[in-house]
């Protein structure tokens, strides 16, 4: 004879078990579709496994082989968001696949790839209305939550950057095009690290912050050196110079407009300080508009091609 409590718990237990099996199957399918050459590994003559081996995924994701094997066996184990983020990168998941991975694991994606309620339609319209002035909305972790067309072409083609990598700290340390556009790169890196440390004081236990710092330490010796300085600075208005690949040198005033009483989300604007910079930003905006119109013109043809290939 079952009790009411048992009847209530059983569906939840079954649901969790189903999700674990779906997660295991999803991970296997994604692993098997990636040829080793795509992630810089040799194929070898004795490889019988389609795609990557379990131990290769574990190594690339910096997790234990046994633990990852248990995950693919649908064992009842805890999976942190840091591990899910590492697996998503190793398995080259796109935005939809990444969201599916986190949903199956019952976790919220802490990266800017996830939707952000801070960015309302009105704020997006405001960003567009500021053009040709480059503007974006960032949080205190430097995630780029939204941006206008001029900002999207200011330092690199931001549309080509995966949403989960649209973070100024990551880009200034790992993206060569972004780095080449910043005139005073080393000073910028040092100040950004000090500003991040100051902001992190209120978020020390949050997974997204720990994930970001861990990744930066792993991928950038410059960040590690600056982080170990233990410097802190508060946000401030500053004149900056960028070297845009399309229009040349730009001199702008960086201003933060806070969107709430606490130092959380903010609108970042780059207002030109001289007429030459203003004209160059207008030209950059025109290039962004032309590129957008070209993309829109190609969309119907791309949709038709996609539809034909799916049949």
Secondary structure, 3 states (H helix, E strand, C coil): CCCHHHHHHHHHHHHHHHHHHHHHHHHHHHHHCCCHHHHCCCCCCCCCCCCCCHHHHHHHHCCCHHHHHHHHCCCCCCCCHHHHHHHHHHCCCCHHHHHHHHHHCCCCCCCCCCCCCCCCHHHHHHHHHCCCCEEEEECCCCEEEEECHHHHCCCCCHHHCCHHHCEHHHHHHHCHHHHHCECCHHHHHHHHHHHHHHHHCCCCCCHHHHHHHHHHHHHCHHHHHHHCCCCCCCCCCEEEEEEECCCEEEEEEEEEEECCCCCCCEEEEEEECCHHHHHHHHHHHHHHHHHHHHHHHHHHHHHHHHHHHHC
